[in-house]
Amino acid sequence: MRLFIFFLFLTSSIVAQDITQISLNKMEDEALLTLFNEVEFDSIKAEKVARTYLDRARKENDTIKMARGYDRLASIFHPEKNIQFADSVIFLTKDIENITFPAQAYALKGYEYGIIGDLKLSTKNYVKAYDIALINKNVQQQLFASNRLIFSKSIWGNKIEALELQIERHKIIKNKNYLKEIKKSTREGFKHKIEDLKLSDEISSFENFAFCYLNLKQLDSARKYVEEGLLLNKKYNGSESIKKNHDLFFKEISVEIDYYETNYQNVINKSNELLPTLKLNNDIKSIQNIFLFKGLTLIALKSEEEGINYLRKTDSMYDKHNYTIMQPYQRVLYEKLLKYYNDQENTIKKIEYLKKLIDADSIIKRNYQFFEPTLIKEFENPELFKEKEQIIKELKSDNIKSKSFLWITLGILSSSILLILIYYKKQRTYKVRFKELMVKNKDLNTTTNSNALKVPSEIYNDILKKLENFEQNRGFLKCNISINKLAKDFGTNQKYLSKVINIEKENNFSQYINNLKVSYVFKELQVNERLRSFTIIAIAKESGFKSSESFSRAFYKKYKIKPSFYIIQLNK
């Protein structure tokens, strides 16, 4: 579901024109921040604007402005990188008094940890953000952090307490002094939108009530707040993207309410109405949720094969995006698929979904352990392990099955265990790398300027301008680009060019060039049907790679999928 309304409020439409460094340098600080809001969903433009603001803040040695720069960078990348930038904000502002920072950075970390499924770290960061916001009397941040805590507690903790917390939160929004309070924590260039922000907060409060009552299974009350929220949202005249997100939130909850009330035809109709918009928005988690309830509804209507097909789609999306169980009810996905394959006497699939059900229950137990330990017993499932072991024993003793089939099955099980071990080993490695990156990032905070790098400022700025022209003119598509040749073309030396690329692009020269090439191919494939008909070898040559192998490796490193798979999905 769309839960980041507060930060989305700072976003409007993406501007179409190109953004040059010269034009950015001429802008006032407030104009840069406003422009960032307009281009936030275009990561290339957004990064350019944010780094311009950050560089200016460094030259002025303005800590709060530097924090704003890192704060903007912390909202445009993947979760791990966003968390690093948020830590940079905390590092800069942890010892100063400010109404916005570092509370906002902790809230950002809470959001990003929620995206990657770490409920414990997500909650701890939201609690930290709330505590600091309370000390600093930042009402808007208090509301945002408490909003996330209400959602988590409503799912994993005491649902009555979650509702009580929401009632208290709603009283703050309805207080006659609420507008005055949020003006204190709003920057000058955004104060003209205060009324829209207040109305958006009221609508979000109705979302919370609907969500709390849904989890309490008080469906009449949940539906009441859905209907009132949709009516209130019609009066909202702020950002169209915010309005659309509110609307989709209520409609998605309405689907769930209809399912629990067995209004199955409504579930089908509303799902069919919602899915095109969700797919257009690429709202993966909401699409999964609608697929799940549509599949369960079709099974309830005795259209089992069609329903199972939707559940398979949901499961494949979990696998593809490496998502974890976000709510306890989602385990029913594996229960239904397990039952289906059991009825089909498909032993291999039955083992697969037994394992997924066990994994889901371990996630649920871990989350309940953090919020509500008394509920863990519901998910103590030794019977599942026994059933899995029994199936394996039956496979071994089944004389009808061929020995080859048995060995294949055991091989699959062994491979699965090996893959799990490799996975956990990699996770430990990634944690070590992450800590190293954090240390490097903190070191970077105090050294990322031309003087610290011992590059004369005139040369530093000249290299930046030439890199910008190099990127705009797609010079990176040429084959056999070397740092030595590019330095000569720029009229500088290799050492200066390397240092500027390392700090400004956060990569070495080879990685920088490869990223430019695969980014170009990634976007070009979306709009160029002719290019999608090329072989991988031809695409590699077209983008300046020496071989298809080096192209595929670079593409996978940046996007975590193979280019051939990406092309197939685009063609679909």
FILUM-71822 format. One record per residue (C-alpha): residue number from 1; x, y, z. Coordinates in pm, whole numbers, plus 32768, in hexadecimal, padded with zeros to 4 digits. Example, Ala and Ser with C-alpha at 12.3 -4.5 7.8 and 13.67 -1.06 7.14 Angstrom:
BEGIN
    k    c1    c2    c3
    1  84CE  7E3E  830C
    2  8557  7F96  82CA
***
This chain:
BEGIN
    k    c1    c2    c3
    1  8000  8000  8000
    2  8067  8166  7FCE
    3  80E6  81CC  8126
    4  81DE  82E5  80E6
    5  80DE  83FD  80B3
    6  819D  8500  817C
    7  82D1  84F3  80A1
    8  8207  84CA  7F63
    9  8162  8615  7FB9
   10  82A6  86C1  7F5C
   11  828D  863A  7DF6
   12  81D2  86BC  7CC6
   13  81F6  867D  7B4E
   14  8343  8638  7AA2
   15  83BD  8757  79CE
   16  8401  86FF  7867
   17  851E  87EC  7816
   18  868C  8793  783B
   19  873C  8819  7971
   20  8893  88AC  792C
   21  8997  88E7  7A3A
   22  89B1  8A52  79D1
   23  883D  8A8B  7A08
   24  884C  89D8  7B59
   25  8971  8AAC  7BCE
   26  88A6  8BE7  7B8A
   27  877D  8B77  7C5F
   28  873C  8BED  7DC1
   29  8739  8AE8  7ED5
   30  85BD  8AE1  7EF5
   31  8595  8ABE  7D7C
   32  867E  8990  7D7F
   33  85B3  88E6  7E8F
   34  8470  892C  7DD2
   35  8508  88A1  7C92
   36  8575  8769  7D4D
   37  840B  872E  7DB4
   38  83A4  8742  7C46
   39  84A7  864A  7BC5
   40  84C3  855D  7CED
   41  8447  842E  7C29
   42  8551  8465  7B1D
   43  8680  83EC  7BE1
   44  8783  847B  7AED
   45  86F1  85DA  7AF6
   46  86A4  85C6  7C6A
   47  8809  8561  7CBF
   48  8891  867D  7BEC
   49  87BA  877E  7CA1
   50  8802  86ED  7DFB
   51  897A  86E4  7DC3
   52  8977  884D  7D46
   53  88CD  88B3  7E8A
   54  89B9  87D9  7F58
   55  8AF4  8863  7EB0
   56  8A7D  89C6  7EF2
   57  8A3F  896D  805F
   58  8B9F  88DD  8082
   59  8C3E  8A17  7FF4
   60  8B73  8AE8  80EB
   61  8BC5  89F0  8203
   62  8A51  89F3  825E
   63  8A04  88B6  8323
   64  8889  88CB  8308
   65  8896  8908  8191
   66  8983  87E0  816E
   67  8888  870F  8231
   68  8773  877E  8142
   69  884C  8714  801C
   70  888F  85BA  80A8
   71  8720  85A0  810C
   72  86BB  85D2  7F9F
   73  87B9  84D1  7F28
   74  872B  83DD  8029
   75  85DF  83CB  7F72
   76  8640  8378  7E0B
   77  870F  8236  7E11
   78  86E6  80CC  7E83
   79  86A7  8093  7FFB
   80  880D  8039  805A
   81  889E  8174  7FBC
   82  8785  824E  8042
   83  87D1  81CE  81A1
   84  893F  8233  8175
   85  88DE  8395  8113
   86  87EA  83A7  8239
   87  890C  8341  831D
   88  89D3  8462  828A
   89  88BC  854E  82FA
   90  88C3  84B6  8459
   91  8A3E  84CF  8465
   92  8A2E  8643  840C
   93  890E  86A7  84F1
   94  891A  85BD  861C
   95  89B5  86C7  8700
   96  88EB  87F9  8694
   97  878E  8873  86E6
   98  86AE  8885  85B4
   99  8537  885C  858A
  100  8561  8778  8459
  101  86A5  86B8  8485
  102  870E  85AF  84DD
  103  85A8  8534  851C
  104  8554  8538  83A9
  105  8685  8461  835B
  106  8617  835C  845A
  107  84BB  835E  83BC
  108  8558  8326  8266
  109  861F  8201  82EE
  110  84E2  8173  8386
  111  8437  8185  8235
  112  8558  80E6  8176
  113  8582  7FC9  8270
  114  840C  7F8D  824A
  115  843C  7F6F  80D1
  116  853F  7E5B  80FB
  117  8468  7DA7  81FE
  118  8532  7DE6  833C
  119  8413  7E37  842A
  120  84F1  7E4B  855D
  121  85E3  7F53  84D6
  122  84C4  800A  842A
  123  8404  802C  8571
  124  8536  808D  863E
  125  8585  81A9  854C
  126  841D  8225  854D
  127  841E  8225  86CB
  128  8565  82EA  86C6
  129  84CF  83E2  85CD
  130  8397  8408  86A5
  131  845E  8443  87E5
  132  8537  8551  8744
  133  8409  85F4  869C
  134  835C  85FE  87EF
  135  8488  86AF  888C
  136  849F  87A3  8767
  137  8323  87D9  8765
  138  830D  877D  85F4
  139  81A0  8714  85DD
  140  81B3  86AA  8470
  141  82CD  85B5  84B6
  142  821A  8533  85EB
  143  80EC  84E6  8514
  144  81B5  843A  8406
  145  827B  835F  84F8
  146  8145  8307  85C6
  147  8091  82B4  8480
  148  8192  81AA  842F
  149  818B  8123  8593
  150  800E  810B  8582
  151  8022  803E  8442
  152  812C  7F52  84CE
  153  807A  7F27  861B
  154  7F2C  7EEF  856E
  155  7FC8  7DD5  84A1
  156  80B5  7D31  8598
  157  805A  7DAF  86F2
  158  7F32  7E06  87CF
  159  7E2B  7E7E  86D9
  160  7D5D  7F30  87E5
  161  7E8F  7FF7  8851
  162  7ED1  804E  86E4
  163  7D6F  80DB  86C7
  164  7D98  819F  880B
  165  7EDD  8234  878A
  166  7E2C  8294  8647
  167  7D14  833F  8709
  168  7E16  8412  87C1
  169  7EC6  8460  8679
  170  7D7E  84D1  85DD
  171  7D3F  85C0  8700
  172  7E88  8670  86B1
  173  7E1E  86A7  8546
  174  7CC9  872E  85AF
  175  7D5E  8819  86B4
  176  7D1F  8988  8664
  177  7E94  89D3  8689
  178  7EFD  88C6  8592
  179  7F3B  89B6  846E
  180  8018  8A92  8547
  181  80E3  8968  85B8
  182  812C  88E0  845E
  183  818A  8A3A  83DF
  184  82AA  8A37  84D7
  185  8347  8908  842F
  186  82FE  8969  82C5
  187  83FE  8A1E  81F0
  188  839C  8B76  816D
  189  8370  8B14  8001
  190  8274  8A07  805C
  191  8193  8AC0  8153
  192  8093  8B1C  8048
  193  8037  89A9  803B
  194  7FF0  8986  81B0
  195  7E76  8968  8182
  196  7EA7  884F  8084
  197  7F95  87A2  8173
  198  7E99  87B5  828F
  199  7D85  8721  81B7
  200  7E71  860D  8141
  201  7EBD  85BE  82AE
  202  7D48  85A4  82FA
  203  7D17  84B7  81D4
  204  7E41  83E8  824A
  205  7DA1  83D9  83A0
  206  7C68  8342  8303
  207  7D4E  8243  8259
  208  7DDA  81E7  83AF
  209  7C80  81BA  8445
  210  7C15  80DF  8320
  211  7D53  800F  833F
  212  7D35  7FE7  84BA
  213  7BC9  7F7A  84A7
  214  7C19  7E8D  8386
  215  7D1F  7DDE  845B
  216  7C2A  7DD0  857E
  217  7B31  7D32  8489
  218  7A34  7E45  84DE
  219  79D7  7E5A  8372
  220  78B0  7F4A  838D
  221  798F  804E  8434
  222  7AA4  8012  8337
  223  79B2  8047  8215
  224  792A  8185  82B8
  225  7A84  8222  82BC
  226  7ACB  81AD  8159
  227  7991  825A  80D8
  228  79CA  8398  81A4
  229  7B3A  839E  813A
  230  7ADF  8387  7FC8
  231  79E9  84A9  7FF0
  232  7AEA  857E  80A8
  233  7BF1  8530  7FA0
  234  7B11  85CC  7E95
  235  7B40  871D  7F46
  236  7CBA  8701  7F3A
  237  7D52  87F2  7E3B
  238  7EC5  87AF  7E74
  239  7FAE  86C7  7DB9
  240  7EFB  85E0  7CC4
  241  7FEA  84C4  7D1B
  242  7F8F  84E5  7E8D
  243  7E1E  84ED  7E3D
  244  7E3F  83B6  7D64
  245  7EFF  82FF  7E77
  246  7DF2  834C  7F78
  247  7CE6  82D5  7E86
  248  7D9B  818E  7E37
  249  7DDB  814B  7FA9
  250  7C68  815C  8001
  251  7C04  808C  7ED2
  252  7D03  7F80  7F23
  253  7C80  7F63  8088
  254  7B1F  7F56  7FFB
  255  7B81  7E1D  7F37
  256  7BF7  7D75  8077
  257  7AB9  7DD6  8133
  258  79E3  7D44  801B
  259  7AA9  7C01  8028
  260  7A7B  7BD7  819F
  261  7907  7C27  817A
  262  78F4  7B24  805E
  263  7881  7C2C  7F64
  264  7944  7B69  7E60
  265  78BB  7C0E  7D28
  266  791F  7D62  7DB3
  267  7A81  7CDD  7DE9
  268  7A97  7C70  7C7D
  269  7A06  7DB6  7BF5
  270  7ADB  7E9B  7CD1
  271  7C17  7DCE  7C8F
  272  7BE3  7DE8  7B16
  273  7BAE  7F5F  7B3D
  274  7CE3  7F95  7C15
  275  7DE7  7EBA  7B66
  276  7E1F  7F90  7A2B
  277  7E6F  80C4  7B00
  278  7F4D  8001  7BEE
  279  800C  7F6A  7AC7
  280  8032  80C3  7A2C
  281  80C2  8141  7B77
  282  8199  8005  7B94
  283  8112  7FDF  7CF6
  284  8198  7E7D  7D26
  285  8128  7E3D  7E8C
  286  7FC4  7EB4  7E4D
  287  7FB3  7DE1  7D0F
  288  8020  7CB4  7DDE
  289  7F13  7CFE  7EDF
  290  7DFF  7D1C  7DD9
  291  7E77  7BDF  7D27
  292  7E6A  7B29  7E76
  293  7D04  7B8F  7ECD
  294  7C8A  7B5E  7D69
  295  7D23  7A01  7D66
  296  7C89  79A7  7EB7
  297  7B38  7A29  7E40
  298  7B41  795C  7D00
  299  7B92  7824  7DCC
  300  7A6B  7871  7EB2
  301  7991  7890  7D77
  302  7A05  7733  7D0C
  303  7ADF  77B9  7BEF
  304  7C0B  7709  7C84
  305  7CF7  76FF  7B59
  306  7CC9  7870  7B0E
  307  7CEE  78C6  7C7E
  308  7E29  77F4  7CA3
  309  7EB8  78A5  7B72
  310  7E98  79F5  7C27
  311  7F39  7962  7D5F
  312  8059  78E2  7C89
  313  8084  7A42  7BFE
  314  8090  7ACB  7D61
  315  8191  79C8  7DC7
  316  826B  7A0A  7C95
  317  8267  7B80  7CE5
  318  82DF  7B36  7E48
  319  83FC  7A66  7DB6
  320  8455  7B60  7CA5
  321  8464  7C8F  7D8B
  322  84EE  7BCF  7EB6
  323  83CE  7C48  7F91
  324  837C  7BB5  80E2
  325  8230  7B84  8194
  326  81B0  7CDE  81F4
  327  8074  7C71  82AE
  328  8014  7B27  8359
  329  7EE4  7AEE  8279
  330  7FC9  7ACC  814B
  331  8035  7970  81BF
  332  7EE4  78F6  8135
  333  7F8A  7914  7FDD
  334  8070  77EF  802F
  335  7F5D  772F  80E3
  336  7E80  7736  7FAC
  337  7F9A  76DB  7EBC
  338  800A  75C4  7FA4
  339  7EA9  7536  7FAE
  340  7E87  7550  7E34
  341  7FC9  7491  7DEF
  342  7F73  7395  7EFB
  343  7E29  7351  7E48
  344  7EE9  7339  7D00
  345  7FD8  7240  7DA2
  346  80FB  7316  7D2D
  347  81FB  72B6  7E33
  348  8310  73A0  7DC0
  349  822E  74D1  7DC9
  350  819E  7462  7F16
  351  82FB  745E  7FAE
  352  8342  75B4  7F14
  353  820E  7653  7FB2
  354  823E  75A2  80FC
  355  8392  7648  8109
  356  8302  779C  80AA
  357  81F6  777B  81B4
  358  82FD  7724  82BA
  359  83CF  7851  824C
  360  829E  7935  825A
  361  824E  78BF  83B8
  362  83B4  7903  8428
  363  8390  7A6D  83AE
  364  8240  7A90  845B
  365  82CE  7A01  859F
  366  83F7  7AF0  8591
  367  8311  7C1D  8563
  368  8223  7BAD  8674
  369  834F  7B73  8758
  370  83A0  7CE5  8732
  371  823C  7D69  875C
  372  815F  7C65  8802
  373  8214  7B2B  8880
  374  80D0  7A90  8905
  375  8059  7A56  879F
  376  8185  7982  873C
  377  80E5  7839  87A5
  378  7FEF  7857  8686
  379  8112  782D  8599
  380  81D3  7719  864A
  381  81B7  7615  8537
  382  8274  74D5  8587
  383  8164  7420  84C3
  384  81D9  74CA  8382
  385  833A  7447  83B8
  386  82B3  72EC  8401
  387  81DF  72F5  82C8
  388  8308  735F  81F6
  389  83DF  7248  8287
  390  82C6  714D  8253
  391  82A7  71A9  80E3
  392  841C  7176  80B5
  393  8405  7020  815F
  394  82E2  6FC1  807F
  395  83AC  7024  7F50
  396  84C6  6F41  7FC0
  397  83E2  6E16  7FFD
  398  8301  6E44  7ED1
  399  834F  6D15  7DF4
  400  8273  6D98  7CDC
  401  8351  6EC5  7CA6
  402  8491  6E8B  7BEC
  403  85DD  6EA7  7C9C
  404  8644  6FBD  7BB1
  405  8516  708B  7C17
  406  856E  7056  7D85
  407  86D4  70CA  7D51
  408  8661  71F9  7C8D
  409  8574  7256  7DA8
  410  867E  7229  7EB3
  411  876F  72EC  7DD8
  412  867A  740D  7DC8
  413  8654  7406  7F43
  414  87CD  73FD  7F75
  415  87FE  7518  7E7D
  416  86F6  75E3  7F33
  417  87A8  75B2  8080
  418  88F6  760D  7FDF
  419  8861  7744  7F43
  420  87D0  77AB  8093
  421  8926  7784  8138
  422  89CA  784D  8020
  423  88BA  7956  8043
  424  88F3  7984  81BA
  425  8A6A  798A  8187
  426  8A3E  7A9D  8083
  427  895D  7B5D  8172
  428  8A70  7B5B  827A
  429  8B67  7BD3  8174
  430  8A7A  7CE7  8106
  431  8A55  7D5E  826F
  432  8BCF  7D7D  828E
  433  8BE1  7E3A  8143
  434  8AC2  7F1A  81B0
  435  8B78  7F7B  82F2
  436  8CB2  7FC6  8228
  437  8BE7  80A0  813C
  438  8B51  8157  8266
  439  8CAC  81AA  82EA
  440  8D1C  821B  8191
  441  8BE4  82EF  816E
  442  8C25  839D  82BA
  443  8D8B  83E2  8252
  444  8D02  846D  810E
  445  8C2A  856B  81C3
  446  8D52  8634  8234
  447  8E2D  8616  80FE
  448  8D4B  8637  7FD0
  449  8DBE  8785  7F45
  450  8EC0  87F4  7E4A
  451  8FB2  887B  7F52
  452  8FB3  8736  8019
  453  8FFB  867A  7ED8
  454  9113  876F  7E82
  455  9075  87BB  7D34
  456  9071  892F  7CE5
  457  8F09  89AA  7CE7
  458  8F1C  8A37  7B85
  459  8F9A  88EB  7AFC
  460  8E9D  882C  7BD1
  461  8D77  88F6  7B45
  462  8E02  88E6  79E3
  463  8E15  8769  79F3
  464  8CAE  875B  7A76
  465  8C30  882C  7950
  466  8CEE  8755  7857
  467  8C67  8616  78F5
  468  8B0A  86A7  78D2
  469  8B43  86EB  775E
  470  8BDF  8593  7739
  471  8AA3  84F2  77C9
  472  89B1  85CD  7705
  473  8A66  8586  75BD
  474  8A73  8410  760C
  475  8BEA  8402  75E6
  476  8BE7  82D0  76C5
  477  8B54  81FE  75A7
  478  8CA4  81FC  74F7
  479  8D6C  80BE  7512
  480  8EC7  80B3  75B5
  481  8E94  81E6  7693
  482  8FB6  820B  7785
  483  8FE8  82FC  78A5
  484  9132  836A  780B
  485  908F  83C4  76BE
  486  8F69  8474  7765
  487  9052  853B  7844
  488  910E  85B2  770D
  489  8FC3  860F  7666
  490  8F66  86D7  779D
  491  90B9  8785  77A8
  492  9107  8704  7906
  493  91C9  85E9  79A6
  494  9157  8489  79F6
  495  917A  84B9  7B6F
  496  9091  85E7  7B7F
  497  8F8E  8545  7A9D
  498  8F93  8404  7B6A
  499  8F60  84BF  7CB2
  500  8E3E  858E  7C2F
  501  8D91  8456  7BA6
  502  8DCD  8399  7CEB
  503  8D24  84A3  7DC3
  504  8C1C  852D  7CD6
  505  8BB1  83E4  7C37
  506  8C08  8305  7D60
  507  8CAF  8209  7C78
  508  8E01  81C9  7BDB
  509  8E2E  8222  7A6D
  510  8DD7  80CA  79E2
  511  8C9C  80AC  7AB7
  512  8C36  820E  7A5C
  513  8C4E  81C7  78E5
  514  8B9F  8077  7901
  515  8A83  810F  79CE
  516  8A4F  821D  78C9
  517  8A43  8119  77B6
  518  8950  802C  785D
  519  8875  814E  78D5
  520  885E  81C3  776C
  521  8804  8064  76F3
  522  8709  8033  7810
  523  8646  816B  77AD
  524  8671  8141  7636
  525  85E4  7FE0  763B
  526  84A3  8063  76D7
  527  8457  8145  75AE
  528  8519  80A7  748D
  529  8462  7F73  7410
  530  8565  7F44  72FB
  531  8680  7F30  73FA
  532  85C0  7E24  74B9
  533  85CB  7D4B  7380
  534  874C  7D4E  7381
  535  8819  7C31  740F
  536  88CF  7C6E  7559
  537  8A17  7C78  7497
  538  8990  7D88  73B2
  539  8908  7E53  74D7
  540  8A5A  7E36  7586
  541  8B10  7EBF  7453
  542  8A07  7FCE  7429
  543  8A4F  8048  758A
  544  8BC9  803A  756F
  545  8C17  7EF5  7626
  546  8D29  7E11  75A3
  547  8C5E  7CD5  75D9
  548  8B04  7C5B  7633
  549  8B91  7BC2  7773
  550  8C1B  7D0D  77F5
  551  8AD1  7DB9  779A
  552  89FE  7CB0  784B
  553  8ADA  7CBE  7983
  554  8AC3  7E3B  7996
  555  894A  7E37  795A
  556  8910  7D2E  7A66
  557  89F2  7DE1  7B5E
  558  8924  7F20  7B41
  559  87C2  7E96  7B1E
  560  87DE  7D36  7BB5
  561  8734  7C98  7A85
  562  87BE  7C19  793C
  563  8789  7CF1  7806
  564  86E4  7BCF  774C
  565  85E1  7BAA  7862
  566  85A6  7D24  7863
  567  8564  7D23  76EA
  568  8470  7C00  7708
  569  83AC  7CB9  7815
  570  83A3  7DFA  7746
  571  8321  7D3D  7618
  572  820F  7CA3  76EE
***
